[in-house]
Amino acid sequence: MTKRSDWGEDTLLNHPRRVPLLPGNDPLVAPIHQSVKFQIAEEFSYQEQFIYSRVSNPTLRQLEETLAEFQQTQECMVLASGIAAISVTLLALLKSGDHVIAFREMYRPARIFIRDVLPGYGITASILKLGDSAELERSIIPGKTKLIHFESPTNPNLEIADIERIVAIARKNQILVSMDGTFAGIHQHRKSGIDLMIHSLTKFANGHGDVLGGSVAGEGKLIARIRNLAHLIGASLDPHAAFLIMRGLKTYKLRYEKQSRTAQEVATFLQTHSRVQQVYYPGLGDHKGHELAQKQMKDMGGVVSFTLEHSRALKAKNFCHRLQLIQFSISLGSTESVICPTAEFFGDDLDPQERRETGIDEYSLRLSVGLEDSRDLLEDLRAALEGE
Ligand SMILES: *Cc1c(COP(=O)(O)O)cnc(C)c1O
């Protein structure tokens, strides 16, 4: 072969020299392996090596191992988004003829996927009321119901699921349970008997609102089933996104705890304000899931939902536009506070009765608290509530 010193310019540019690291001289921050493909080494089997990043990549693996260890589960898989983690998990665990149970108090796209998309694959679904365990037991079809999927706290109105009860019903009937724990974050509900714990890493885990990502954690055998399908569906996370999520995780606990403290202050302020009709926050004593939340959770999270006093006829949408500091935007769990009306963004697929029963109307809002000083947030809310 031609010597390196005799190579043409294009060859040189496309085969740069590697900079080797001495043993023990590793970078303190794990690097981004931003490469789709890897050199295939002669001395190892294909299974042992990284080959193609849709299937395996060291930066993705780093994030998976970090999340599995932190969540105290055997295995974890990361995917391109939270909704990819949900849809791939459901498709991997269910097949034509199976039945799945979910709840109407749930993230809108997940509800639509279960209710409207899965039946096209021969998978039927029952969408129940979250708190009704008698209805849950009645809805199980022996031999057909294979999975119960739920959220806690729920998006957008922070209902709290009785996890112990759902898990007990599932165990008794030999049904798997998957939970979307996005609102509770990755440090809660770790030893609750859930078979598959799903998170949108886009939210609190990454926490900076700059990348999408999702994860599903559980026993190795179940994650292997999900992984096999995920490789065929191709909803893989990009290594650069995984790197940013790794960086975000370092301050995860600090952010989640501060956001929970601020959210408690905001919820308390809203609750005592005459122009607010109802506040949904599990940290408030009169929230219907307060006792369960206290039993199951340590931090109540950074999302506060509330309804404006109807008699004043200030619609949620108009209220959002009045705020100056808090931005009218969607998503949650990142550094800046955002607010949006719940009816348009999370409830337009529910019928009027379901909307009423889940506390969604044209006066209702979901606020995600960021890292700002709480007094600035309270003042912004006060001015928007009291202004004409
Ligand atoms: C945002 C969200 C998701 C979806 O996550 P993406 O990363 O946006 O796909 C799923 N579940 C809940 C509860 C969410 O809030």
The ligand as a Gaussian input file, in Angstrom:
#p B3LYP/6-31G(d) Opt

LIG

0 1
 C      -43.873000      14.505000      26.744000
 C      -44.410000      13.260000      27.248000
 C      -44.261000      12.078000      26.516000
 C      -43.641000      12.043000      25.155000
 O      -42.290000      12.351000      25.166000
 P      -41.537000      12.899000      23.855000
 O      -40.110000      12.816000      24.276000
 O      -42.040000      14.283000      23.623000
 O      -41.881000      11.982000      22.734000
 C      -44.771000      10.920000      27.059000
 N      -45.386000      10.912000      28.248000
 C      -45.540000      12.021000      28.984000
 C      -46.243000      11.928000      30.293000
 C      -45.072000      13.235000      28.514000
 O      -45.247000      14.345000      29.242000

